[in-house]
Amino acid sequence: MTDNKEEIGAPRLDIMKKIVGNYRLLERNIVEELDYTVDHHLTAGIFREGVWKKMFEQMIPRKFAIEQSVFIVDSESRVSKEVDLVIFDEQYTPYIFRYGNIKYIPIEAVAVVVQCKSTNVVFDELEKWVKSINCLRTSPKSVVRTAQAINYGEDQYNKYVQYYESLPKVEVGQENDQKYSEFGKELNKQGAPKTTQTSTRPITILCHTAEAKSASISNLFDITICRSTDPGKLSVTIMREHDSIKRWSHKLNHVSDRDKGEELFGYINENEKNVRTLNQYRVKGKSQTSEEISLLSLTFQLNQLLMLINNPIFFPHMAYVDMFNSILEDKKTNSGVETK
């Protein structure tokens, strides 16, 4: 009797090839669904949002939730324009403020915002939309128990800022990279405070069905996803794709301190020999003629960015309490009587 069992531990390239083939099929199915004709304009928009939502659900971890048609708020009473899809962490920040059927999600919880368009992609409209997201700010007013102590986020952040404002200024620029890196290493030796997250922002994504891609529009978003000119394929454009992963982390986790260099936040790794970029996460083989599996590339690239944010910034309950209290006080002042 012949033993046909596979050798344990041997590579199963046949299975890996089937997985690649499945991603090709998923990508083709997404494009076919996006091409499906729906006569009613509103229904068509909701249908396309559903297609994109299903795509993201297949690639992001279960710790994230996806909501359609929401607004994002911050503790300074700022409100974004309507967001088609929001990917947020409801385990750490379970708050969704509601007004009837309208949902408002605090910026602290949001990891990704997605704007879904058809072929009608207008720069001015998208620019206003992006600005309404970028003006939102997370608050450091959190209180949380950590392994070592009760951490008061605002106090820690203020101490951190005061420390670095007392340091000699070093200009950040291409010509000063070596000098700046040496400065950061010296601070590490001195035991300078480090923090990997002070003020976060969501990853911005534009999904549309037009084949032509405008560079000016793509520049507004971190990631742009659309139908490719190749039948049955998606095209994924990532702005600053050649930036280092370290720089991406700085841009996503230090929004209020983006004028400070990465080295000042404890990112120095003297054993780091290779600079890793998002471009290296593309699944396309090594030859020039190899076909890229765009959906698989996007899965790795987006999840790498999500892992840079990792858990959302600690929720600043007091900041939102202060906001609502100030609103109540304002109502009392304007009306002359206490409102209920």
N, C-alpha and C positions, 0 to 999 in steps of 0.2 A: 504494500500500500504506500503510495507516494505522499509525502508530507508537503502540502501546498501552502502551509502557513507562511505569512510574511515574516521576515526577520525582524525581531523586535528592535526598535531604535533606528531602523533604516529609513532614510528620507522617502517620503511618499509624494513625489513630484506629481503623480497623476491626480491626487486629491487637491494639491495646491493649484494645479491648472484648472480644475473644475471650479474652485473658488473664484479665480480670475474670470473664468467664463461667466459665472453667475453675476459678477459685478458689471460685466459688459451687458448682460441681459437686463439687469436692473436699470442701467443708464438708458438703454434703448426704450424700455417701458416708460420711464419718466418723460422722455422726449415725446413719445407717442401720446401720452396723457395730456401733456402741455399743448399738443397740436389739436386735441379734440375740440371740435367746434361747439360752443354753447352760445345760442342766439342772444340771450338776455345779458346785458353788460354787467349788472351787479352779480348775477348768478355766476357768470364766467370768472369774475374776479375772485369770488369766494372759492370756486372750484379750483382755480390755479393755486391759491393759497393752500388749499388742502393737499395738493400734489407736492408742493414744496415742503409742507409740514411733515408729510409722511416720509419724505426723503431724509429730513433731519432726524426724525425719530429712529430711523434705521442706522444712524451713524453715531449718535451721542449717547453717553452713559445714562442709565435709568435714574440717577440722582437728579437729573435735570428734568424740569417740566416745560412744556411748550404751550403757550396761550396765544390765541388769535385776537386781533383787534383790541389792543389795550393802550393805555397811556402810561408813561413813566413819570414819576414825581421824585423830587428831592425834599430835604427838610427845610429848604428856603422857599417853599411854596411854588417852585418852578414846575411846569408841566410840559412834557414833550408833545409834539404832534402825534397823531394816531400811528401806532406801530402795528404792522400787519402780523408779524410773528415775534414773540419774545421768548427766548430761552433763559430760564432762571432757575436758581437753586431754592427749592421750597423746603428743604430739610433744615438749612441754617437760617433762612429768612422766610418764614411761612406767612408773611403778611401780604394780603391782597386787599386793598381798600376798595370798597364798592359803592357805587351810586346807581341804584337800579341795576341794569344789566351792564353798566359801564365799569370796567376794571382798571384800577390804578395800582401799579407795582412800584415799590421803592427802588431807586437806582442801585442801592447797595446789594440787591438780590440779583441784578440782571447781568448775565454773562454774554449774551448775544442779542442783537436786534437785527431783524430782517425786513427789508422793504421789498414787496413783490409788485412788479409791474408787468404789463403786457408788452406790446411793441411800442407803446407811447411813452418813451423815456425822455423826460424833459429836464434839462440841467437845472434851471432856476428852481423848480419845484423840489428836486432832490437836494439841492444845496440848502434850502430852508429847512427841510426835514432833518438833514444831518446836523445843522446848527442847533436845532431844538433838542437834539440828543447831547451834543457836545457841551452845551451850557449847563447841564446838570452836574452836580457835585456830590460825592459821598461825604459823610460827616465822620470825624474821628471820635465823637462823643459816645463811645461804647464802654461798657463795664462787663468784664468776663473773667471767669476763673481759669487760669492757666496752670501748668504743672508746678510753677514756682510761687505764684502769688495771684491776688486779685489785680487784674490789669485794668487801669483806667486809661482808655485809649487817648483821650485828649491830652492828659498830663504827659503821657509817654511821647506823644507826637510833638508837643511843645518843647520838651526837653531835647528831643532829637533835633528839631529845627534850630533851637538856640545854640546847640553845640556846633553845628555846621556853619551857622552864620558867624560864629566867632573865629572860624578858620581863615587863613589867608586865601584870597581868591585865586583860582587857577582857571584861565580861559579854556573853554572847551572848543576844540577844532581839530581838523585833520592833522594840521602841522604840530599840534600839541598832544597828540594821542599818547606818545611814549612818556612824556613828562607827566601827563595826567594819570596814567596807569601807575607810574612809580609813586606818585603822591598818594593814590588810593592804597597801595601796598603798605606804605609807611603808616597810614592811619590804622590799618588792620593790626600792625605790630604794636601800636599804642593802645590797642583794646578799644577802639572807637565803637560807639553804638552802631548796631546794624539793624536794618529793617527791610524786609522784602515786599512790604505792601503798606502804602500810606493813603492812597486815594485811587480807586479803580474806575475803569470805564469799560463799557461793553464792546465786544467785537462787532463791527458794522458790516452787514452783508446786503448786497443788492442782487435780487433774482429777477430776471426778465426774460422775455421770449424773443426779443429782436436778435437777429444774427449779427448785425453790425455793432461793433463796440466802440464807444467814444472814449478816448483817453481821458478827457476832462471829467467825464462822469465817473469813470473807474477810479480816478484820483480821489474822489469823495469818500470811497469805501475801502475797508480793509480787504474785502473779498467781493468779487463780482462773478455771478454764475449765470450763464445764458446758453441758448442753443448754439451749437457749433455749426459752421458751414458744412462740416462732414455729417452726412445723414446718421441719425440715431445716436449722436454724441453730444455731450455737454462741454462747454468751454469754461474753464475756471481761471480767473485772473486775480492774482494777489499782489496788491501794492506793497512795495518795500519787501518783496519776496527774498531779496538778497541781503536784507538786514540780518544781523546775528540774532539767535534766539534770546541772548542776553538783552539785546536792545529792545526786542519785542516785549520782554518781561517788564522792562523799565517803562515803556510807553503805556502798557496796560495797567500797571500796578502803582504808578507814581504820577498820576495825572496832574495833581496840584504842584508837583515838584519836578516837572519835566525839564525845567531849566538847569537842574542839577545833574551832574554826570552819573553814569551807572556805578562807577567805582566807589562813589561816596555812600552807596547803599549796601556795601558788603558783598558785591558780586565778584570780587577778585578771586580767581582760582589759579594759583600759580602752577598747578598741574594741567591746566587747560591748554592742550597743544593744537587742537583744531577748532576753528570757528564754525559752528553749525548754523545753517540757514534753512528757511522753509523750502527753498528751492530743492534742497537735497531730499525732501520727503515725497517728491513726485515719483510715481510708479510708472516707469516708461522704458526700462531696460537701459543698457549702456550704449547701444548702437544708435546712430542718427536716424535710422529708418524704423526704430521700434515704436509701436503704437502705445500712447499713454492711456492708462486706465484712469480717466479723470475722476470718477466717483470714488475710487479707492485712494487716489492721491488726496482728494479733499477730506476723506475720512481721517487719514493720518495727520494732515496739516491742521485741520480744525481742532481735533482732539489734542494735538500738541499745544496749541494756543490755550485751550481750555485748562490744560494741566498747568500752564504758567499762572493763570488766575487761581486755579485749584479750588479752594473754598472761598466763598465771598467774604468781603471785609466784614468784621464783626458788626452786628446791627446796632446803630446808635439810637436806642429807644428814647433817651432823654431829648435828643434833637427833635424828634417828631412830637414828643409831648410838648416841648417848648413851642413848636410851630402851631399846634392846635390850640394851646393856651393863648398865644398871641392873637390868633384869629378870634377867639371868644372875647378877649379883651377889646379887640377892635370893634366887634359888634356892639358891645356894651357902650363904648364911647360914642359910636355913630348914632345909636338909637336913643341913648339917654336912659334906657331901662335894660335890665338883664334879660337876655333872650333864653328861651328854654328849648 
